[in-house]
Amino acid sequence: MQTWKLKKKTKKVQQKNWKPRFFAVIALLATLTMGFYDFPGIWNQGAQFVEAKTGWLPLTLVDEPFRLGLDLQGGTHLIYEADMSQIPDEDRIDALEGVRDVIERRVNAFGVSEPVVQTTTTGGTYRIIIELAGVLDVSDAINLIGETPVLEFKEPGSEVVEDPTEDELAQLAALNEGERASAQTVLNNALAGEDFDALVAEFSTERNKDTTKGIIENITADSYYSDYAVLIKQRGLYTGQVNRNLIENDDGISLFKYLSPGEQIEMELSHILVCFKGATGCVSDISTLEASIQINKIKDEVTVDNFAELAKQYSTDPSAASNEGGLGWATADSYVTTFSIAAAGLDVGEISDVVESEFGFHLIYKQDQRSTQAYTIQRVLMPLSTIYDIIPTPSPWVNTELSGKYLERAGVEFDQNTGTAHVALTFNAEGGDLFGQLTEAHIGEPIAIFLDGVPISTPVVQQAIYGGRAVITGDFTVEEAKLLAQRLNAGALPVPVNLLSQQTVGPTLGASSLQKSIVAGLFGFLLVALYMIAAYRLPGLVAVVALLLFAFLNLAAYRLFGVTITLAGIAGLVLSLGIAVDANVLIIERFKEEYAAGRDFISSVDEAFKRAWTAIRDGNVTTLIAAGVLYWFSSSFIRGFALTLSIGVILSMFTAIVVSRVYLKSLLLWKGIRKPSLFGVKRS
């Protein structure tokens, strides 16, 4: 009996022991996965080696570089000062924030990666600090930033497009000539027998060519692609033949190959529609239930003979009065799904049961059906420019005489009854007259407010507004209303900005700094690893493996969350690495104390992690508090340091408490490992 109990207990222990081994394997796989995610080039090189040996290419990873800051990548540091001499003291902060907002949007539109735009108000000065990483020639950016924000009020309408000039027509002709020549070259290659799939892949501009391969099915003489059907029939093209001429239409220039004939079923249908409130295109206010009762009543009365008359009388389709509900000839795929399925299932001369679609309830009458010739082709579509590629298309908004120079100020106010926020505008005398005339002419229509060419609000005019004061209402939060007021003030208030200094960091300095930082980081990691192994032996080696995962997780977090890496950020990473080492040292030292007190290896590990956790937790939480204060109350490089430090501290707790413990407990499952000499421990 005792032997049976011993075997049963051993079996339970074995079942329990699989957990640390399983999680240790998961941790190792995570380390490898994070390493490949951080450095995809290594994985891709391995994939290419496999392809060279076997012909099979494994999945490759996108190799995108880390985001580097100004000090590593190079770039420009600009300082502007805002002239507040004409601005009342109480409005200066809002005016500065409004200018900052405009400059930030301008820099973003300029295409700068990870720009930094900040404001300072120290010493009675009002300055904007701009950091443009990766931008060395910033003459255009300086000109763009330095312009006074432009505020415009526009009314609905299309600006008249002038006739193209002779130069513009000549430019279009030259552009088209080059496009036709390029298309003709592709056609010649196709006629010479070059692989048509390869031509589609290389030259076609269709967005879905990767999935369709340029293939278009079921083309008929009445379809959108009727040009191809007409040519196939007129010229008697045979299967697999490439048409010898280019086709020009609204899509562009194309050449095509006739793949196969087919057949399409066309139906001549009529319908009676009863729509309900909420259905697409419905202007009726009746409910779904009322519409259902009405269509079923019509269903009881309708016959083939009176279908047209009932359609004119009851159908809510606007065209029913003139066409008696007729939809003409069309294929099933011309209609929405539920309608087409019901119509396809009818016999000629049959009326359907009630069919519901997004437009309402239908009764469908299939008057006739026929088959028509259809074709399948494969085409290469290439661009053909129009005059609108040279002359800008008309704008839906027309400039008015009213602009930001007439706006004295904008501010946030609150409705006395509802408490909701709105934006109040105050114009000068001339602006008030212009605004009154503008609103009188557009009652019930929107007037768009543009800042730097971008619409920031399009309020609808409720009534003519004279007196120089207006209110923009809407479903604003307080923050949204403040932001809109800032933007309006930025375009209205006389806040010129002057460039005080410009400092350029060359890419050579950035590359040198980055290289030195990487070397320093690797050298520091190596020294820490050697010390940990020398001082703590096997537990030290386990800590080094956990630290390797810690480093990979940090880099993965930088990629995942788009962290911009700076020299200060690298300093935060190195400091967090030291914190992670410190946590492992606390755990190992506690383990040695527990073992010296008489515990076995496994219980010593459990107790060490349990007792060390509170000290690690408290130390890391206080570090996180300090990093949080640095992040919220500082700027630029200091924020980068605080961010990377915070990420590192959080991840260090995970690797020290979870990963190191899993590794140690899984190793201790092997009895041969449980040697005091490997752990640097001894009994008291």
C-alpha positions as CSV (number, residue, x, y, z in Angstrom):
1,M,0.0,0.0,0.0
2,Q,2.8,2.4,0.8
3,T,4.4,1.7,-2.6
4,W,1.2,2.5,-4.4
5,K,0.9,5.8,-2.5
6,L,4.5,6.6,-3.4
7,K,3.9,5.9,-7.1
8,K,0.7,8.0,-7.0
9,K,2.5,10.9,-5.4
10,T,5.4,10.7,-8.0
11,K,2.9,10.8,-10.8
12,K,1.2,13.9,-9.4
13,V,4.6,15.6,-9.0
14,Q,5.5,14.7,-12.6
15,Q,2.1,16.1,-13.8
16,K,2.8,19.3,-11.8
17,N,6.4,19.6,-13.2
18,W,5.3,20.1,-16.8
19,K,4.2,23.6,-16.1
20,P,7.6,25.3,-15.5
21,R,9.1,23.4,-18.4
22,F,6.2,24.5,-20.7
23,F,6.5,28.2,-19.7
24,A,10.3,28.0,-20.0
25,V,9.9,26.9,-23.6
26,I,7.4,29.6,-24.2
27,A,9.8,32.2,-22.8
28,L,12.7,31.0,-25.0
29,L,10.4,31.1,-28.0
30,A,9.3,34.6,-27.1
31,T,13.0,35.6,-26.8
32,L,13.7,34.3,-30.3
33,T,10.5,35.8,-31.7
34,M,11.2,39.3,-30.2
35,G,14.7,39.1,-31.6
36,F,13.5,38.4,-35.1
37,Y,10.8,41.1,-34.8
38,D,13.5,43.7,-33.7
39,F,16.0,42.6,-36.3
40,P,14.0,41.2,-39.2
41,G,17.0,41.3,-41.6
42,I,18.4,38.2,-39.8
43,W,15.2,36.3,-40.4
44,N,14.9,37.4,-44.0
45,Q,18.5,36.3,-44.7
46,G,17.6,32.9,-43.3
47,A,14.5,32.8,-45.4
48,Q,16.6,33.6,-48.5
49,F,19.0,30.8,-47.6
50,V,16.1,28.3,-47.3
51,E,14.8,29.5,-50.7
52,A,18.2,29.0,-52.3
53,K,18.4,25.4,-51.0
54,T,14.8,24.3,-51.4
55,G,13.1,26.7,-53.8
56,W,10.5,27.5,-51.1
57,L,10.5,31.0,-49.6
58,P,9.3,31.2,-46.0
59,L,7.3,34.1,-44.7
60,T,9.5,37.3,-44.7
61,L,9.2,40.3,-42.3
62,V,9.0,43.9,-43.2
63,D,12.3,45.5,-42.3
64,E,11.4,49.0,-41.2
65,P,14.0,51.1,-39.4
66,F,13.5,52.4,-35.8
67,R,12.4,55.9,-35.5
68,L,15.4,58.1,-34.6
69,G,15.3,61.5,-33.0
70,L,17.0,64.7,-34.0
71,D,20.3,64.0,-32.2
72,L,20.7,60.6,-33.9
73,Q,19.2,61.0,-37.3
74,G,20.2,64.6,-37.8
75,G,17.9,67.5,-38.6
76,T,17.0,71.0,-37.7
77,H,16.2,72.8,-34.4
78,L,14.2,76.1,-34.9
79,I,13.2,78.7,-32.3
80,Y,10.5,81.3,-33.2
81,E,9.3,84.2,-31.0
82,A,5.7,85.4,-31.3
83,D,5.2,89.2,-31.3
84,M,2.5,89.8,-28.6
85,S,2.7,93.6,-28.6
86,Q,-0.8,93.9,-30.1
87,I,-2.4,91.2,-28.0
88,P,-4.1,91.8,-24.6
89,D,-2.4,90.1,-21.7
90,E,-5.3,87.8,-21.0
91,D,-5.4,86.5,-24.6
92,R,-1.7,85.9,-25.1
93,I,-1.5,82.3,-23.9
94,D,-4.5,81.2,-26.1
95,A,-3.0,83.1,-29.0
96,L,0.3,81.3,-28.6
97,E,-1.4,77.9,-28.4
98,G,-3.4,78.7,-31.5
99,V,-0.2,79.6,-33.4
100,R,1.4,76.4,-32.1
101,D,-1.5,74.4,-33.4
102,V,-1.3,76.0,-36.9
103,I,2.5,75.5,-37.1
104,E,2.2,71.9,-36.0
105,R,-0.4,71.2,-38.8
106,R,1.8,73.0,-41.3
107,V,4.8,70.9,-40.3
108,N,2.8,67.7,-40.5
109,A,1.6,68.7,-44.0
110,F,5.2,69.3,-44.9
111,G,5.8,65.6,-44.4
112,V,8.3,65.7,-41.5
113,S,8.5,62.5,-39.5
114,E,7.9,62.8,-35.8
115,P,8.1,66.6,-35.5
116,V,8.2,68.3,-32.1
117,V,6.4,71.7,-31.7
118,Q,6.4,73.2,-28.2
119,T,5.7,76.6,-26.6
120,T,7.5,78.4,-23.8
121,T,6.6,81.6,-22.0
122,T,9.6,82.2,-19.7
123,G,10.9,85.7,-18.9
124,G,8.0,87.5,-20.6
125,T,8.8,86.0,-24.0
126,Y,6.5,83.8,-26.1
127,R,8.4,81.3,-28.1
128,I,7.8,78.2,-30.3
129,I,10.4,75.5,-30.4
130,I,10.4,73.2,-33.5
131,E,12.5,70.0,-34.0
132,L,12.5,68.5,-37.5
133,A,14.3,65.2,-37.4
134,G,15.8,64.1,-40.8
135,V,15.3,67.5,-42.4
136,L,18.6,69.3,-43.3
137,D,17.5,71.6,-46.0
138,V,14.6,73.5,-44.4
139,S,14.4,76.7,-46.4
140,D,10.9,75.8,-47.7
141,A,9.8,74.7,-44.2
142,I,11.1,77.9,-42.7
143,N,9.1,79.9,-45.2
144,L,6.0,77.8,-44.6
145,I,6.2,78.1,-40.9
146,G,6.9,81.8,-40.8
147,E,3.8,82.8,-42.7
148,T,1.0,84.4,-40.8
149,P,-1.9,81.9,-40.4
150,V,-4.6,82.5,-43.1
151,L,-8.2,82.6,-42.0
152,E,-10.9,82.6,-44.7
153,F,-14.7,82.5,-44.8
154,K,-16.1,80.8,-47.9
155,E,-19.6,80.3,-49.4
156,P,-21.0,77.3,-51.3
157,G,-20.5,77.1,-55.1
158,S,-18.0,76.2,-57.8
159,E,-15.4,78.6,-58.9
160,V,-15.5,79.1,-62.7
161,V,-12.9,77.1,-64.4
162,E,-11.1,79.1,-67.1
163,D,-10.5,77.7,-70.5
164,P,-7.1,76.0,-70.8
165,T,-4.4,78.1,-72.4
166,E,-2.5,77.1,-75.4
167,D,0.5,76.2,-73.3
168,E,-1.7,73.9,-71.1
169,L,-3.2,72.2,-74.1
170,A,0.3,71.7,-75.6
171,Q,1.4,70.3,-72.2
172,L,-1.5,67.9,-72.2
173,A,-0.9,66.8,-75.8
174,A,2.8,66.1,-75.0
175,L,1.8,64.1,-71.9
176,N,-0.8,62.1,-73.8
177,E,1.7,61.4,-76.6
178,G,4.2,59.9,-74.1
179,E,1.4,57.8,-72.5
180,R,0.2,56.4,-75.8
181,A,3.8,55.6,-76.8
182,S,4.3,53.7,-73.6
183,A,1.0,51.8,-74.0
184,Q,1.9,51.0,-77.6
185,T,5.2,49.5,-76.5
186,V,3.4,47.2,-74.0
187,L,0.9,46.2,-76.8
188,N,3.8,45.4,-79.1
189,N,5.3,43.2,-76.4
190,A,2.0,41.4,-75.9
191,L,1.5,40.9,-79.7
192,A,5.1,39.4,-79.8
193,G,4.0,36.7,-77.4
194,E,5.2,38.1,-74.0
195,D,3.5,36.6,-71.0
196,F,0.3,38.7,-70.5
197,D,0.2,38.0,-66.7
198,A,3.6,39.6,-66.4
199,L,2.5,42.6,-68.4
200,V,-0.5,43.1,-66.1
201,A,1.7,42.8,-63.0
202,E,4.3,45.3,-64.3
203,F,2.3,47.9,-66.1
204,S,-1.4,47.8,-65.2
205,T,-2.6,50.6,-62.9
206,E,-5.7,48.8,-61.6
207,R,-5.8,48.7,-57.8
208,N,-7.1,45.1,-57.6
209,K,-4.8,43.6,-60.2
210,D,-3.0,41.5,-57.6
211,T,-6.2,39.5,-57.0
212,T,-8.0,39.8,-60.4
213,K,-4.8,39.5,-62.6
214,G,-6.6,42.0,-64.8
215,I,-9.4,39.5,-65.7
216,I,-12.9,40.9,-66.2
217,E,-15.8,38.4,-66.6
218,N,-19.3,38.5,-68.1
219,I,-18.9,41.5,-70.4
220,T,-21.9,42.2,-72.5
221,A,-22.8,44.8,-75.2
222,D,-24.9,46.6,-72.6
223,S,-22.4,46.5,-69.7
224,Y,-19.9,49.1,-68.5
225,Y,-17.1,47.4,-70.5
226,S,-19.2,47.2,-73.7
227,D,-16.2,48.6,-75.8
228,Y,-14.4,45.3,-75.4
229,A,-17.6,43.2,-76.3
230,V,-18.2,45.3,-79.4
231,L,-14.6,44.8,-80.6
232,I,-14.6,41.1,-80.0
233,K,-17.8,40.7,-82.0
234,Q,-16.9,43.0,-84.8
235,R,-13.4,41.7,-85.4
236,G,-14.1,38.1,-84.7
237,L,-11.4,37.7,-82.2
238,Y,-10.6,34.1,-81.3
239,T,-9.9,32.7,-77.8
240,G,-6.5,33.7,-76.6
241,Q,-6.0,36.5,-79.2
242,V,-4.6,39.9,-78.2
243,N,-6.6,42.8,-79.7
244,R,-4.2,44.7,-82.1
245,N,-5.3,48.2,-81.1
246,L,-5.3,50.3,-78.0
247,I,-8.6,51.4,-76.4
248,E,-9.1,54.8,-74.9
249,N,-12.0,55.5,-72.6
250,D,-12.8,57.1,-69.2
251,D,-10.6,54.4,-67.4
252,G,-7.5,55.3,-69.4
253,I,-5.6,53.5,-72.2
254,S,-5.9,49.7,-72.3
255,L,-5.0,46.7,-74.3
256,F,-6.7,43.4,-73.8
257,K,-6.7,39.7,-74.6
258,Y,-9.9,37.7,-75.3
259,L,-9.9,34.7,-72.9
260,S,-13.2,32.9,-73.4
261,P,-16.9,33.2,-74.5
262,G,-19.8,32.9,-72.1
263,E,-23.5,33.6,-71.6
264,Q,-25.4,36.0,-69.4
265,I,-29.0,35.8,-68.4
266,E,-30.8,39.1,-68.6
267,M,-34.2,39.7,-67.1
268,E,-36.9,42.3,-67.9
269,L,-38.4,43.2,-64.5
270,S,-41.0,45.5,-63.0
271,H,-41.5,46.1,-59.3
272,I,-43.8,47.8,-56.8
273,L,-41.9,49.4,-53.9
274,V,-43.2,50.4,-50.5
275,C,-40.5,52.0,-48.5
276,F,-40.5,52.9,-44.8
277,K,-38.7,55.4,-42.5
278,G,-35.0,54.7,-42.3
279,A,-34.8,52.8,-45.7
280,T,-32.2,54.0,-48.2
281,G,-33.6,56.9,-50.2
282,C,-37.0,56.8,-48.6
283,V,-38.7,60.1,-47.8
284,S,-41.8,58.4,-46.3
285,D,-42.5,58.6,-42.6
286,I,-44.5,55.4,-42.3
287,S,-43.1,52.7,-40.0
288,T,-41.8,49.3,-41.1
289,L,-45.0,47.6,-39.7
290,E,-47.3,50.0,-41.7
291,A,-45.3,49.4,-44.9
292,S,-45.5,45.7,-44.4
293,I,-49.3,45.8,-44.0
294,Q,-49.6,48.0,-47.1
295,I,-47.3,45.8,-49.3
296,N,-49.2,42.6,-48.2
297,K,-52.5,44.3,-49.0
298,I,-51.2,45.1,-52.5
299,K,-49.9,41.5,-52.8
300,D,-53.5,40.2,-52.3
301,E,-54.8,42.4,-55.1
302,V,-52.0,42.3,-57.7
303,T,-52.2,40.3,-60.9
304,V,-50.2,40.3,-64.2
305,D,-52.9,42.4,-65.8
306,N,-53.1,45.1,-63.1
307,F,-49.4,45.2,-62.0
308,A,-48.6,48.3,-64.0
309,E,-51.6,50.2,-62.7
310,L,-51.0,49.3,-59.1
311,A,-47.3,50.3,-59.5
312,K,-48.4,53.8,-60.7
313,Q,-50.8,54.0,-57.8
314,Y,-48.9,52.7,-54.8
315,S,-45.2,52.4,-55.6
316,T,-42.9,54.8,-53.7
317,D,-40.3,54.5,-56.5
318,P,-40.2,58.1,-57.9
319,S,-40.0,56.7,-61.5
320,A,-43.1,54.5,-61.2
321,A,-45.4,57.2,-62.3
322,S,-43.7,57.4,-65.7
323,N,-42.5,53.8,-66.3
324,E,-45.2,51.9,-64.4
325,G,-42.6,50.2,-62.2
326,G,-40.5,48.9,-65.2
327,L,-36.8,48.3,-64.6
328,G,-35.9,47.3,-68.1
329,W,-33.4,44.6,-69.1
330,A,-30.6,43.8,-66.7
331,T,-28.6,41.0,-65.2
332,A,-29.1,39.7,-61.7
333,D,-25.9,41.3,-60.4
334,S,-27.3,44.8,-61.3
335,Y,-29.5,44.6,-58.2
336,V,-29.0,44.3,-54.5
337,T,-28.6,40.7,-53.3
338,T,-32.0,39.9,-51.8
339,F,-33.8,41.5,-54.8
340,S,-31.6,39.6,-57.4
341,I,-32.0,36.2,-55.7
342,A,-35.8,36.6,-55.6
343,A,-35.9,37.8,-59.2
344,A,-33.7,35.0,-60.5
345,G,-35.9,32.4,-58.8
346,L,-39.1,33.5,-60.7
347,D,-40.5,32.0,-63.8
348,V,-41.4,34.3,-66.7
349,G,-44.8,35.8,-66.0
350,E,-44.6,35.2,-62.3
351,I,-45.0,37.7,-59.4
352,S,-42.9,37.2,-56.3
353,D,-43.9,37.1,-52.7
354,V,-43.0,40.2,-50.6
355,V,-39.2,40.8,-50.8
356,E,-37.4,43.1,-48.3
357,S,-34.2,45.0,-49.3
358,E,-32.4,48.0,-48.0
359,F,-34.8,50.2,-50.0
360,G,-38.0,48.7,-48.6
361,F,-40.6,46.0,-49.5
362,H,-40.9,44.9,-53.1
363,L,-43.2,42.9,-55.3
364,I,-41.3,41.7,-58.4
365,Y,-42.8,40.8,-61.8
366,K,-40.6,38.9,-64.2
367,Q,-41.9,40.0,-67.7
368,D,-39.3,38.2,-69.8
369,Q,-35.9,36.6,-69.8
370,R,-33.2,36.1,-72.4
371,S,-29.6,34.9,-72.7
372,T,-27.0,37.2,-74.3
373,Q,-23.4,36.7,-75.4
374,A,-20.8,37.5,-72.7
375,Y,-17.1,37.5,-72.8
376,T,-14.1,37.2,-70.4
377,I,-11.1,39.3,-71.1
378,Q,-7.7,40.2,-69.5
379,R,-6.5,43.7,-69.8
380,V,-3.6,46.0,-69.0
381,L,-4.9,49.4,-68.0
382,M,-2.5,52.4,-68.3
383,P,-3.0,56.1,-67.5
384,L,-4.3,58.7,-69.9
385,S,-4.1,62.2,-68.5
386,T,-6.9,64.8,-68.9
387,I,-6.9,68.5,-68.7
388,Y,-7.8,68.3,-65.0
389,D,-4.5,66.7,-64.3
390,I,-2.9,70.0,-65.4
391,I,-5.6,72.5,-64.4
392,P,-6.9,72.0,-60.8
393,T,-10.5,70.8,-60.4
394,P,-13.2,73.3,-59.3
395,S,-13.6,74.0,-55.6
396,P,-16.9,73.5,-53.9
397,W,-16.3,76.7,-51.9
398,V,-15.9,80.2,-53.2
399,N,-13.8,82.9,-51.5
400,T,-15.6,85.9,-50.0
401,E,-14.4,89.3,-49.0
402,L,-14.6,88.3,-45.4
403,S,-11.3,87.1,-43.9
404,G,-9.4,86.8,-40.7
405,K,-8.3,90.4,-40.8
406,Y,-11.9,91.5,-39.9
407,L,-12.2,89.1,-36.9
408,E,-11.2,90.8,-33.6
409,R,-11.4,87.7,-31.4
410,A,-13.0,84.3,-30.9
411,G,-13.8,82.9,-27.4
412,V,-15.6,80.1,-25.7
413,E,-19.0,80.9,-24.1
414,F,-21.7,78.8,-22.5
415,D,-25.5,78.7,-23.2
416,Q,-27.3,80.1,-20.1
417,N,-30.1,77.5,-20.4
418,T,-28.4,74.3,-21.5
419,G,-24.8,75.0,-20.3
420,T,-23.4,73.8,-23.6
421,A,-20.2,75.3,-25.0
422,H,-20.2,77.4,-28.2
423,V,-17.7,79.7,-29.9
424,A,-18.5,83.4,-30.0
425,L,-17.0,85.6,-32.8
426,T,-16.5,89.3,-32.7
427,F,-15.9,91.2,-35.9
428,N,-14.8,94.9,-36.4
429,A,-17.3,97.3,-37.9
430,E,-16.4,96.5,-41.6
431,G,-16.3,92.8,-40.9
432,G,-19.7,92.9,-39.1
433,D,-21.3,94.4,-42.3
434,L,-19.6,91.8,-44.5
435,F,-20.7,89.0,-42.2
436,G,-24.3,90.3,-42.1
437,Q,-24.5,90.4,-45.9
438,L,-22.9,87.0,-46.2
439,T,-25.3,85.4,-43.7
440,E,-28.4,87.1,-45.3
441,A,-27.5,85.6,-48.7
442,H,-27.1,82.1,-47.3
443,I,-29.8,81.4,-44.8
444,G,-30.2,77.6,-44.4
445,E,-26.8,77.0,-46.1
446,P,-23.3,76.4,-44.7
447,I,-20.5,78.9,-44.6
448,A,-17.1,77.3,-44.4
449,I,-14.3,78.6,-42.2
450,F,-10.9,77.7,-43.6
451,L,-7.6,78.0,-41.8
452,D,-4.4,77.6,-43.9
453,G,-6.6,76.2,-46.7
454,V,-8.1,73.5,-44.4
455,P,-11.8,73.6,-43.4
456,I,-12.1,73.8,-39.6
457,S,-15.8,74.4,-39.3
458,T,-18.8,74.5,-41.6
459,P,-21.7,76.0,-39.5
460,V,-25.2,76.3,-41.1
461,V,-26.6,79.9,-41.2
462,Q,-29.8,80.0,-39.2
463,Q,-30.6,83.7,-39.8
464,A,-29.0,86.9,-41.0
465,I,-26.5,88.2,-38.4
466,Y,-25.7,91.9,-38.1
467,G,-23.9,93.8,-35.4
468,G,-20.5,92.2,-35.6
469,R,-21.2,89.3,-33.2
470,A,-21.9,85.7,-34.2
471,V,-22.0,82.3,-32.5
472,I,-20.9,78.9,-33.8
473,T,-23.0,76.2,-32.1
474,G,-22.7,72.5,-32.3
475,D,-22.2,69.4,-30.3
476,F,-19.0,70.8,-28.8
477,T,-17.1,69.6,-25.7
478,V,-15.4,72.4,-23.8
479,E,-12.0,71.2,-25.2
480,E,-13.3,71.2,-28.8
481,A,-14.7,74.6,-28.4
482,K,-11.4,75.9,-27.0
483,L,-9.5,74.3,-29.8
484,L,-11.7,75.9,-32.4
485,A,-11.4,79.3,-30.8
486,Q,-7.6,79.0,-30.7
487,R,-7.5,78.2,-34.4
488,L,-9.8,81.1,-35.2
489,N,-7.6,83.4,-33.2
490,A,-4.5,82.1,-34.7
491,G,-5.8,83.2,-38.1
492,A,-7.3,86.5,-36.9
493,L,-5.0,87.9,-34.3
494,P,-1.9,89.8,-35.4
495,V,0.6,87.3,-34.1
496,P,3.7,87.4,-36.4
497,V,6.4,84.9,-35.6
498,N,10.1,85.7,-36.0
499,L,12.9,83.1,-36.4
500,L,15.4,83.6,-33.6
501,S,17.8,80.7,-34.2
502,Q,18.3,77.7,-36.5
503,Q,20.6,74.9,-35.5
504,T,21.4,72.0,-37.9
505,V,22.6,68.6,-36.7
506,G,24.4,66.9,-39.6
507,P,23.7,63.2,-40.3
508,T,27.4,62.3,-39.7
509,L,27.1,63.5,-36.1
510,G,23.9,61.6,-35.8
511,A,25.3,58.4,-37.2
512,S,28.4,58.6,-35.1
513,S,26.3,59.2,-31.9
514,L,24.1,56.3,-32.8
515,Q,27.0,53.9,-33.5
516,K,28.8,54.9,-30.2
517,S,25.5,54.5,-28.3
518,I,25.0,51.0,-29.7
519,V,28.6,50.0,-29.0
520,A,28.3,51.4,-25.4
521,G,25.0,49.5,-24.9
522,L,26.4,46.2,-26.1
523,F,29.6,46.6,-24.2
524,G,27.7,47.5,-21.0
525,F,25.4,44.5,-21.5
526,L,28.4,42.2,-22.0
527,L,30.1,43.4,-18.8
528,V,27.0,43.0,-16.8
529,A,26.5,39.5,-18.2
530,L,30.1,38.5,-17.4
531,Y,29.8,39.9,-13.9
532,M,26.5,38.1,-13.2
533,I,27.8,34.8,-14.4
534,A,31.1,35.1,-12.5
535,A,29.4,36.3,-9.3
536,Y,26.2,34.1,-9.3
537,R,27.1,31.2,-11.6
538,L,24.0,29.4,-12.9
539,P,21.4,31.9,-11.5
540,G,23.5,34.6,-13.0
541,L,23.3,32.9,-16.4
542,V,19.5,32.6,-16.0
543,A,19.4,36.3,-15.2
544,V,21.4,37.1,-18.4
545,V,19.0,35.1,-20.6
546,A,16.1,37.0,-18.9
547,L,17.9,40.3,-19.5
548,L,18.2,39.4,-23.2
549,L,14.5,39.0,-23.4
550,F,14.1,42.2,-21.5
551,A,16.2,44.0,-24.2
552,F,14.3,42.5,-27.1
553,L,10.9,43.4,-25.5
554,N,12.1,47.0,-25.1
555,L,13.0,47.3,-28.7
556,A,9.7,45.6,-29.7
557,A,7.8,48.1,-27.6
558,Y,9.6,51.0,-29.4
559,R,8.6,49.6,-32.8
560,L,5.0,48.8,-31.7
561,F,4.3,52.1,-30.1
562,G,6.3,54.3,-32.5
563,V,8.8,55.5,-29.8
564,T,11.3,57.9,-31.2
565,I,14.8,56.9,-30.0
566,T,17.1,59.7,-28.9
567,L,20.4,59.7,-27.0
568,A,18.5,60.5,-23.8
569,G,16.1,57.6,-24.6
570,I,19.0,55.2,-24.9
571,A,20.2,56.5,-21.5
572,G,16.7,55.6,-20.1
573,L,17.0,52.1,-21.6
574,V,20.5,51.5,-20.1
575,L,19.3,52.8,-16.7
576,S,16.3,50.4,-16.8
577,L,18.7,47.6,-17.7
578,G,20.5,48.4,-14.5
579,I,17.2,48.3,-12.6
580,A,16.4,44.9,-14.1
581,V,19.8,43.6,-13.1
582,D,19.3,44.9,-9.6
583,A,16.0,43.0,-9.3
584,N,17.7,39.8,-10.3
585,V,20.5,40.4,-7.8
586,L,18.0,40.9,-5.0
587,I,16.3,37.6,-5.9
588,I,19.5,35.6,-6.1
589,E,20.8,37.0,-2.8
590,R,17.6,36.1,-1.1
591,F,17.7,32.7,-2.7
592,K,21.2,32.1,-1.1
593,E,19.9,33.2,2.3
594,E,16.9,30.8,2.1
595,Y,19.1,27.9,1.1
596,A,21.7,28.7,3.8
597,A,18.8,28.6,6.3
598,G,18.1,25.0,5.5
599,R,15.5,25.1,2.7
600,D,15.8,22.9,-0.5
601,F,16.5,24.4,-3.9
602,I,12.9,24.7,-5.2
603,S,11.4,26.1,-2.0
604,S,14.3,28.5,-1.7
605,V,13.5,29.8,-5.2
606,D,9.8,30.2,-4.3
607,E,10.6,32.0,-1.0
608,A,13.2,34.2,-2.6
609,F,10.8,35.5,-5.2
610,K,8.1,35.9,-2.7
611,R,10.2,37.9,-0.2
612,A,12.1,40.0,-2.8
613,W,8.9,41.1,-4.6
614,T,7.9,43.8,-2.2
615,A,11.3,45.5,-2.3
616,I,11.4,45.3,-6.2
617,R,7.8,46.5,-6.4
618,D,8.3,49.5,-4.2
619,G,11.6,50.5,-5.8
620,N,10.1,50.3,-9.3
621,V,6.9,52.1,-8.4
622,T,8.8,55.1,-7.0
623,T,11.0,55.1,-10.2
624,L,7.9,55.1,-12.3
625,I,6.5,58.1,-10.3
626,A,9.6,60.0,-10.9
627,A,9.6,59.1,-14.6
628,G,6.0,60.2,-14.8
629,V,6.7,63.6,-13.3
630,L,9.6,64.0,-15.7
631,Y,7.4,63.1,-18.7
632,W,4.5,65.4,-17.8
633,F,6.4,68.4,-16.7
634,S,9.3,68.5,-19.1
635,S,9.8,68.4,-22.9
636,S,11.9,67.2,-25.8
637,F,14.8,64.9,-24.9
638,I,13.9,64.7,-21.2
639,R,10.5,63.2,-22.1
640,G,12.2,60.6,-24.3
641,F,14.4,59.6,-21.4
642,A,11.3,59.4,-19.1
643,L,9.4,57.3,-21.6
644,T,12.1,54.7,-22.3
645,L,12.8,54.5,-18.6
646,S,9.1,53.8,-17.8
647,I,8.8,51.1,-20.5
648,G,12.0,49.5,-19.2
649,V,11.0,49.5,-15.6
650,I,7.6,47.9,-16.4
651,L,9.3,45.2,-18.5
652,S,12.0,44.7,-16.0
653,M,9.5,43.7,-13.4
654,F,8.0,41.1,-15.8
655,T,11.3,39.5,-16.8
656,A,12.7,39.5,-13.2
657,I,9.7,38.2,-11.4
658,V,8.1,35.9,-14.1
659,V,10.7,34.9,-16.6
660,S,13.7,34.4,-14.3
661,R,11.5,32.3,-12.0
662,V,10.3,30.1,-14.8
663,Y,13.8,29.5,-16.0
664,L,15.1,28.6,-12.5
665,K,12.3,26.3,-11.6
666,S,12.5,24.5,-14.9
667,L,16.2,24.0,-14.5
668,L,15.8,22.7,-10.9
669,L,13.6,19.8,-12.2
670,W,16.8,18.1,-13.2
671,K,18.5,16.6,-10.1
672,G,21.9,16.9,-11.7
673,I,21.5,20.7,-11.6
674,R,20.9,20.8,-7.9
675,K,24.5,21.2,-6.9
676,P,25.5,24.0,-4.5
677,S,28.6,24.7,-6.5
678,L,26.5,25.6,-9.6
679,F,24.5,28.1,-7.5
680,G,27.3,29.4,-5.4
681,V,25.5,28.5,-2.1
682,K,26.3,26.6,1.0
683,R,24.6,25.6,4.2
684,S,25.2,27.7,7.3
